[in-house]
Every structure is written in C-alpha cells, then in structure tokens.
C-alpha cells in the first residue's frame, strides 16, 4: 500500500488507520487538515503525514478520501491534474455522488465510492463498495472486515446500515444494561452481559444462515418469559421505531452530499 494516500484522519479516517495497522497494511502516507493531526498520525501509526496534498500526490496511485462531505470542494482543486496517467480515487464520504467527484478529476481517474464503518478499527467492520470496483479497491478494505458489492444507488442505504447503525445498536445495548441494572446486577456485569448477548446473537445468526424470526421462535416457549417480552416490544412498536431510525439516517446520508445542504454551513 505504499502508493496509497489517505486524505483525512478524523473519526472514520483514524478507524481505517487503526484497522490497517492491526492488519499490518498501512497506507504510504496521510494528509490531514492541521499539523497537529498530522503529528498524531506520525506518532501513532509511524507513516509520513502532513498538510500538503500537492506534496503527497507524487507516487500516489490511489487516494482514499475520508474528509467531511462539505470539505470536498476545498480539496478537489488540489486534485485537478492528478491521475492523468491513471489512478483511483476511493471516496468514503457520505452522500457525495460519483458524478460530483469525477467532475473535478482527470477522465483517466477511476472513481469508486465505498462506505466502511468505525468497526473497521477492530477488523470487524462492514464496507460497502460500489459494484464494478477494481480488485485492488476491495483489497484495501478486505483486512478490515466484510466487503460487500452494492449498486451505486444503494450506497446511501448502506451508509445508514453500516456507518450509523452501530450507534443505534449501542443505544440498544445501553437499554439492555439498564434493565439488568434495574434487576440487581452490578453495573459492570450488566454492561458485559448486554454486550455479550448482542455479540453472541449476531454470531449465531451469521452461522445459522436463517432468518431472525426463525431463530427467535426456536427459543420462545408457550406462556414463557420470552413471549411476554416480545409482546411488550410489539406493544411499544420498538422494532418499527428502530426501522424508522435507520430510514432517517439513510435520508440524511443523501442530504449530506446535496450541493445546497444546510449541513455545509455548520
């Protein structure tokens, strides 16, 4: 990965760096907004890092753009002329469509959208890559967890599922832990039990290959405590609420790349 440059080392960029570090496959260099953040990259990851994109472009064949969506136009100008002999730009920015990216680049540059999540820092992430991406792009994210090919039009949906869903799941884990705490478990045990239940259930689902409803019925007995809890979830429409939350995050992902998004003013 010596010919790979990471542009941006915020939350997502740093998650990628941590995952690549754990896998022993760090990029050749990183470019950040400030010298302070560049210094942190040099200290923690032992790769060249600075604030000048122009200097980093020499020898770069692949750029991974991990800046905030509203910062894209600020850096696009520096990329004009890069890649005239070929190159790949991989955007992990939410909401910025491929056409908006390609507009500022050489026609010889292959533009690919991808959406990893912060779980990549533990090599347990999920990355959606637009269909037709070259193999070397998939290879960038393969050490970080699962890589899924999706249609370009579905990237925003996967932003909600892969990038935003962990925060929603953490809120669910918090609710489980609060319930365990209310039932008398010590706080550390309550959180540990809640986290392990989510982890183990996910592993069970993946290994079985069956639908969640099928597995749920397998552990639900007539007149038991499980059916009582499930009926309460139905009464409160908790599952519908979670689905609605994901739909809202998908809509916001689309808005992030809109030219006149109010978020660009923040």
C-alpha positions in Angstrom: 0.0 0.0 0.0 3.0 2.3 -0.4 1.2 4.0 -3.4 -1.9 4.8 -1.3 -2.6 8.2 0.3 -5.3 8.7 2.9 -6.9 12.1 2.8 -8.4 12.9 6.2 -7.7 11.4 9.6 -10.9 12.2 11.5 -13.1 9.6 13.2 -13.5 7.4 10.1 -10.0 8.0 8.7 -8.5 7.1 12.1 -10.6 4.0 12.3 -9.3 2.9 8.9 -5.7 3.6 10.0 -6.2 1.5 13.2 -7.6 -1.4 11.3 -4.9 -1.3 8.7 -2.3 -1.0 11.4 -3.7 -4.1 13.1 -3.6 -5.9 9.8 0.0 -4.8 9.1 -1.1 -2.9 5.9 -0.8 0.8 6.4 -1.0 3.3 3.5 2.1 5.0 2.3 1.1 8.4 3.7 -1.7 10.6 5.1 -2.8 14.2 4.5 -4.7 16.0 7.3 -6.2 19.4 7.8 -3.8 20.5 10.6 -0.2 19.9 11.6 -1.5 18.8 15.0 -3.5 15.9 13.5 -0.6 15.1 11.1 1.6 14.8 14.1 -0.8 12.4 15.8 -0.8 10.2 12.7 3.0 10.2 12.6 3.2 9.3 16.3 0.5 6.6 16.4 0.9 5.0 13.0 4.6 5.7 12.0 3.7 6.8 8.5 4.5 10.1 6.7 1.8 12.7 7.3 1.5 16.3 6.5 -0.9 19.0 5.4 0.1 19.4 1.8 -1.8 17.3 -0.6 0.3 18.5 -3.6 3.4 17.1 -2.0 1.7 13.8 -1.2 0.5 13.2 -4.7 3.9 12.2 -6.1 3.9 8.5 -6.3 0.3 8.1 -5.3 -1.8 5.8 -7.4 -4.8 5.5 -5.1 -6.3 8.2 -2.9 -8.8 7.4 -0.1 -10.9 10.5 0.6 -12.1 10.5 4.2 -12.8 14.2 4.7 -16.2 15.5 5.7 -18.6 15.8 2.7 -18.8 19.6 2.9 -14.9 19.8 2.7 -14.8 18.0 -0.7 -14.8 21.2 -2.8 -12.0 22.6 -0.6 -9.6 19.8 -1.6 -10.9 19.0 -5.1 -8.9 21.8 -6.6 -5.7 20.3 -5.5 -6.5 17.1 -7.3 -7.0 18.6 -10.7 -4.3 17.3 -13.0 -3.6 14.3 -10.7 -4.0 10.9 -12.3 -3.7 12.0 -15.9 -1.8 8.7 -16.4 -4.4 6.8 -14.5 -5.2 6.4 -10.8 -8.1 5.5 -8.5 -9.9 7.8 -6.1 -11.9 6.0 -3.4 -14.4 8.2 -1.6 -15.7 7.1 1.8 -17.7 10.4 2.2 -21.4 10.1 2.8 -23.8 11.4 0.2 -21.3 12.7 -2.4 -22.2 11.1 -5.6 -19.7 9.7 -8.1 -20.6 12.3 -10.7 -19.8 15.1 -8.2 -16.4 13.6 -7.5 -15.5 12.9 -11.1 -16.4 16.5 -12.2 -13.1 17.7 -10.6 -10.8 14.9 -11.7 -9.0 13.8 -14.8 -11.1 11.5 -17.0 -8.3 8.9 -16.6 -9.1 8.6 -12.8 -11.3 5.7 -11.8 -13.7 7.0 -9.2 -15.1 4.5 -6.7 -17.5 5.1 -3.7 -17.2 3.0 -0.6 -18.7 3.1 2.9 -16.9 1.5 5.8 -17.8 1.9 9.4 -15.9 2.6 12.6 -15.8 -1.2 13.5 -13.1 -1.4 10.8 -10.7 -0.2 13.6 -11.2 -3.7 15.2 -11.1 -5.5 11.8 -14.8 -6.4 12.4 -16.2 -3.8 10.0 -18.5 -3.9 7.1 -17.6 -2.0 3.9 -20.0 -1.4 1.0 -18.1 -0.9 -2.3 -19.9 0.2 -5.4 -20.4 -2.6 -7.9 -17.7 -2.9 -10.5 -14.9 -1.6 -8.3 -11.5 -3.0 -9.3 -10.0 -5.7 -7.1 -7.3 -3.5 -5.6 -10.1 -1.3 -4.1 -11.7 -4.4 -2.5 -8.2 -5.4 -1.3 -8.0 -2.1 0.6 -10.9 -2.9 2.8 -10.7 -6.7 3.0 -8.3 -6.7 6.0 -10.9 -4.5 7.9 -13.8 -7.0 7.8 -16.5 -7.9 5.4 -16.7 -6.3 1.9 -20.0 -6.2 0.1 -20.6 -5.2 -3.6 -23.6 -2.9 -3.8 -25.2 -0.7 -6.6 -24.1 2.9 -6.6 -27.6 3.9 -5.9 -27.6 1.9 -2.7 -24.5 3.4 -1.1 -26.6 5.8 0.9 -28.7 3.0 2.3 -25.6 1.2 3.4 -24.4 4.4 5.0 -27.3 4.1 7.3 -26.8 0.4 7.9 -23.0 0.2 8.2 -21.9 3.6 9.4 -24.8 4.8 11.5 -26.3 1.5 12.8 -23.5 0.9 15.4 -24.7 4.0 17.3 -28.2 2.7 17.3 -27.1 -0.7 18.5 -25.1 0.9 21.2 -28.2 2.6 22.4 -30.0 -0.8 22.5 -27.1 -2.3 24.5 -27.4 0.6 26.9 -31.1 -0.2 27.3 -30.4 -3.9 28.0 -27.7 -2.9 30.5 -30.1 -0.5 32.3 -32.7 -3.3 32.6 -30.1 -5.7 34.0 -29.0 -3.0 36.4 -32.6 -2.4 37.5 -32.9 -6.2 38.2 -30.0 -6.0 40.6 -26.9 -6.9 38.5 -23.8 -4.7 39.2 -23.2 -2.1 36.6 -20.0 -3.7 35.1 -21.7 -7.1 34.9 -24.9 -5.6 33.4 -23.0 -4.0 30.6 -20.8 -7.1 30.0 -23.9 -9.3 29.8 -25.6 -6.9 27.4 -22.6 -6.6 25.1 -22.0 -10.4 25.0 -25.7 -11.1 24.3 -25.6 -8.9 21.2 -22.2 -10.3 20.1 -23.3 -13.9 20.5 -26.7 -13.4 18.9 -25.1 -11.9 15.9 -22.6 -14.8 15.6 -25.5 -17.3 15.9 -27.4 -15.5 13.2 -24.5 -15.4 10.8 -23.5 -19.0 11.4 -27.1 -20.4 11.1 -27.9 -18.5 7.9 -31.5 -18.4 9.0 -34.0 -15.6 9.3 -34.1 -13.9 12.8 -37.7 -14.7 13.2 -37.0 -18.4 12.8 -34.3 -18.4 15.4 -36.5 -16.3 17.7 -39.3 -18.8 17.6 -36.8 -21.5 18.4 -36.2 -20.1 21.9 -39.8 -18.9 22.6 -41.9 -21.3 24.6 -45.7 -21.1 25.3 -46.5 -19.0 28.3 -42.9 -18.2 29.0 -40.9 -15.0 29.7 -39.6 -14.7 26.2 -43.1 -14.4 24.6 -44.0 -11.9 27.3 -41.0 -9.7 26.4 -41.7 -10.0 22.6 -45.3 -8.9 23.1 -44.2 -5.9 25.0 -41.9 -5.0 22.1 -44.9 -5.3 19.8 -47.0 -3.1 22.1 -44.3 -0.3 22.1 -43.6 -0.7 18.4 -39.9 -0.8 19.3 -38.9 -2.7 16.1 -40.8 -0.2 13.9 -39.1 2.6 15.8 -35.6 1.1 15.0 -36.5 0.7 11.4 -37.7 4.3 11.2 -34.4 5.5 12.8 -32.5 3.7 10.1 -34.7 5.2 7.4 -34.0 8.7 8.8 -30.2 8.1 8.8 -30.4 6.9 5.1 -32.2 10.1 4.2 -29.7 12.3 6.0 -26.9 10.4 4.2 -28.4 11.5 0.9 -28.7 15.1 2.1 -25.0 15.3 3.2 -23.9 15.3 -0.4 -26.5 17.8 -1.7 -25.0 20.9 -3.2 -27.1 23.3 -1.0 -27.2 21.2 2.2 -27.7 23.3 5.3 -25.1 21.0 6.9 -22.4 22.6 4.8 -22.8 25.8 6.8 -22.1 24.1 10.1 
